[in-house]
Amino acid sequence: MSAVNWRSLPDRRPFVTLSSVVVACVLLGAAGGLITAPQIETWYTTLDKPGFTPPNWVFGPVWTVLYAFQGLAAWLVWRAGLDDRRVRVALGLFVVQFVLNVAWSPAFFGLESPVLGLVVIVPLWLAIVATIGAAAYVERRAAALLVPYLAWVSFATALNYAIWTLN
């Protein structure tokens, strides 16, 4: 029995692979928030926050859409073919930014530390910029799908910084 060559495997069921990638991104992305949910209801509510802080109910729907966009973007890049070095670089950067994204909630909420949140979110922002740049070389639609994510993380960075300075 020969090994499967994943690089040359055609995508015979694009809807299944797309759905799988999107669902995986949404579930993995939500995991960090679910683990730290108790701190959101206790510790976070006690913090001084800037006037531009959105209500807590906004975060769940926004992140769900952004994780779905990330999944779609990763799928579009992957479909270009793993034989292309640019695809592998873009997907590698995607994994880096995704790991940093998931790490932010435990740093900020889990450890109850806005400063550690900043230590994670600044490299996250840089990794998103790099991912968008790398994705643009492969599939412009994928890069465009990541722009709202960059905008939201830019906002989240400002919010994280403001919470750190106020507390």
Buried (B, 14 or more C-beta within 10 A) or exposed (E): EEEEEEEEEEEEEEEEBBEEBBEEBBEBBBEBBEBBEEBBEEBBEEEEBEEEEEEEEEBEEBBBBBBBBBBBBBBBBBBBBBEBEBBBBBBEBBEBBBEBBBBBBBBBBBBBBBBBBBBBBBBBBEBBBBBBBBBBBBBEEBBBBBEEBBEBBBEBBEBBBBBBEEE
